[in-house]
Amino acid sequence: MATLKPFKALRYNKERVGKIDNILCPPYDIIPNEKLASYMEKSEFNIIHLERPIGDNPYEKAAQTLKYFLDEKALVHESENSMYIYEEEFEIDGEVKSFKGLISGVKLEEFSKKIVLPHEETLSKAKEDRLNLM
């Protein structure tokens, strides 16, 4: 069985960033290039600036952006360790669907123990990109 651990997350500061619609976007890898600018223009604090930075050195740009978000108090650390329950709701072909999840830390285990399993088949290039971003 997996050992879950609470952690101090970074959370958007609502008083600083304004409407949530202006700071959220679809997953970085499904946004067409022609729509990228529209999300970036919604707010200087839109998550797309961290998830899909543009420029000659996007990973360095993401690091600078994270520092800016923290300096500007757009992102703040939680005061206590926590686990986070979330629900996503969306529409497909006119039908509303939803799912709930839990975000927490987890104790690392040897993959061979099959305690923590990958959630999907991901491409090596995408995994490398996300690792570099972190």
C-alpha positions in Angstrom: 0.0 0.0 0.0 1.3 3.5 -0.8 2.3 5.8 2.0 0.8 9.2 1.5 2.3 12.3 3.0 0.9 15.8 3.3 3.0 18.7 2.0 3.0 22.6 1.9 1.7 23.3 -1.6 2.0 26.5 -3.6 -1.4 28.1 -4.1 -2.6 31.1 -6.1 -3.3 34.1 -3.9 -6.8 35.1 -5.0 -6.4 38.7 -3.7 -3.4 39.1 -6.0 -4.4 37.3 -9.2 -8.1 38.2 -9.5 -10.5 36.0 -11.4 -9.6 32.3 -11.7 -10.7 32.3 -15.3 -7.7 34.5 -16.1 -5.1 32.3 -14.6 -6.2 28.8 -15.7 -5.8 27.2 -19.1 -6.1 23.7 -20.6 -3.1 21.3 -20.2 0.0 22.7 -21.9 0.3 20.0 -24.4 -3.1 20.3 -26.0 -3.1 24.1 -26.5 -2.5 24.9 -30.2 0.3 27.3 -30.9 -2.2 29.9 -32.3 -4.1 30.0 -29.0 -1.0 30.2 -26.8 -0.8 34.0 -26.9 -4.5 34.4 -25.9 -3.8 32.6 -22.6 -0.6 34.5 -22.0 -2.4 37.8 -22.5 -5.3 37.0 -20.1 -3.0 37.6 -17.1 0.7 37.9 -16.3 0.0 35.2 -13.7 -1.7 32.7 -16.1 -0.3 29.2 -15.4 0.7 28.9 -19.0 3.7 31.2 -18.3 5.1 28.4 -16.1 3.8 25.3 -18.0 4.8 26.3 -21.5 7.3 29.2 -21.4 8.5 30.5 -24.7 11.9 31.9 -25.7 15.4 30.7 -26.4 15.8 29.0 -23.0 12.2 28.1 -21.8 13.4 26.3 -18.7 15.3 29.3 -17.5 12.3 31.5 -18.4 10.1 29.2 -16.2 12.5 29.6 -13.3 12.4 33.4 -13.6 8.6 33.4 -13.9 8.2 31.2 -10.8 10.5 33.6 -8.9 8.4 36.5 -10.1 5.1 34.8 -9.1 6.5 34.2 -5.6 8.0 37.7 -5.3 4.7 39.3 -6.4 2.8 37.0 -3.9 0.7 35.6 -6.8 1.8 32.2 -5.6 2.1 31.6 -1.8 3.1 28.6 0.2 0.4 27.0 2.4 1.1 27.5 6.1 0.4 23.9 7.0 1.1 20.5 5.5 -2.0 19.2 3.7 -3.5 16.8 1.2 -5.7 18.3 -1.5 -9.0 17.0 -2.8 -10.1 18.3 -6.1 -12.9 17.8 -8.6 -12.9 18.5 -12.3 -16.0 18.9 -14.3 -16.2 19.1 -18.1 -18.5 18.5 -21.0 -18.1 15.9 -23.8 -20.6 15.7 -26.6 -23.2 17.6 -24.5 -22.8 15.3 -21.5 -21.3 16.7 -18.2 -18.7 14.5 -16.7 -16.6 14.8 -13.5 -14.0 13.1 -11.5 -12.4 13.6 -8.1 -8.8 13.1 -7.1 -6.3 13.6 -4.3 -3.0 15.3 -4.5 -0.4 14.4 -1.9 3.2 13.5 -1.4 4.0 9.8 -1.7 6.8 7.7 -0.3 9.0 6.5 -3.2 9.1 2.7 -3.7 11.0 0.5 -6.1 9.0 0.2 -9.3 9.2 -3.6 -9.1 7.0 -3.5 -5.9 4.1 -2.2 -8.0 2.9 0.1 -5.2 3.0 3.3 -7.3 2.1 2.8 -10.9 2.3 5.1 -13.9 -1.1 6.7 -14.7 -0.8 6.5 -18.5 1.5 5.8 -21.4 3.6 9.0 -21.8 6.1 9.8 -24.5 9.8 10.0 -23.5 10.1 13.5 -25.0 7.1 14.7 -22.9 8.6 13.1 -19.7 12.0 14.7 -20.4 10.4 18.1 -21.0 8.5 18.0 -17.7 11.6 16.8 -15.8 13.6 19.7 -17.3 10.9 22.1 -16.4 11.0 21.0 -12.8 
